Amino acid sequence: MPGIKTEVPMTNSVLSPDQLETLRLQFEKDGYLILRQFAPMSLVEGMKQAAFDDLRNRREPLEYEADVQYPGSPESRNSEGGKTIRRLRQALSRDPVFRQWVCWPPLVKLLQTLLGTPVFCPLAHHNCVMTKNPRFSSDTGWHRDLRFWRFIQPELISVWTALDREHLQNGCLHVLPGSHRMQFTEDQLDERLFLDPDLPQNQALLKTSVAAELQAGDVLLFHAQTFHQATRNYTDKTKYSPVFTFHGPQNSPVPGSRSAEYPELILPVQD
Ligand SMILES: O=C(O)CCC(=O)C(=O)O
């Protein structure tokens, strides 16, 4: 099964130099990694509480399901379910627990291994908690996050954290292993740069899809060029998934672009 070696059971979150090198090679090959039971449960619980409170209090800034206009999205903000929250934006300004997580030394050490030192966390992209609502949610097609971001290099890595179970029924992410290094022609993509799932020439690649089913505390890392998708939530429980993106010292947002509109957090260096 493709990508199976990318599953890393963690007995101890502090990674040895050998483990870090193995993960670096796996990430370079597959464009994603799943680290089982990596995030400390105290931070997982703290992020869950913060997300739950902010969702209940509808604390701005927010993105609504109606804003994305994906299959399943309510037609407009004024139609039924139109004000369903899809993302709690600017997570790092919501509660200190999110900063504690992105600055957590074993995570920073891994990111330094993958990206170089120091690691930068742009505040303009991701930096959010995805909140997948059971009644009104949508299908996100196969896409690369980098398609609307503007950086001088394509090297960015997103860290997606499960605060609870993420599985096929509640819309876990699926990834296409190795797609971060593949070239695509314009005709393989639609006008919004989603990979067209109906085209014959995309079928072989789509068969390699891996579902990133996660438990609370599991962490999925994926490259900004790795194609990924997710369905809507078919259960009766909201799914909360914090996601942050990172780049290394050789990369930066293109000046004047939307990616440069916000500052970046520089993560404390780990030796
Ligand atoms: O959970 C989902 O629907 C996927 C979200 C996603 O990939 C994105 O918004 O970039």
The ligand as an SDF file (V2000), in Angstrom:
LIG
                    3D

 10  9  0  0  0  0  0  0  0  0999 V2000
  -11.1330   19.4170    5.7190 O   0  0  0  0  0  0  0  0  0  0  0  0
  -11.2600   19.7530    4.5430 C   0  0  0  0  0  0  0  0  0  0  0  0
  -12.3360   19.8270    3.9920 O   0  0  0  0  0  0  0  0  0  0  0  0
  -10.0240   20.0910    3.7410 C   0  0  0  0  0  0  0  0  0  0  0  0
   -9.6080   21.4760    3.9450 C   0  0  0  0  0  0  0  0  0  0  0  0
   -8.4790   21.8690    3.0680 C   0  0  0  0  0  0  0  0  0  0  0  0
   -7.7360   21.0730    2.5560 O   0  0  0  0  0  0  0  0  0  0  0  0
   -8.2560   23.2860    2.8080 C   0  0  0  0  0  0  0  0  0  0  0  0
   -9.1090   24.1130    3.1650 O   0  0  0  0  0  0  0  0  0  0  0  0
   -7.2030   23.6130    2.2200 O   0  0  0  0  0  0  0  0  0  0  0  0
  1  2  2  0
  2  3  1  0
  2  4  1  0
  4  5  1  0
  5  6  1  0
  6  7  2  0
  6  8  1  0
  8  9  2  0
  8 10  1  0
M  END
$$$$
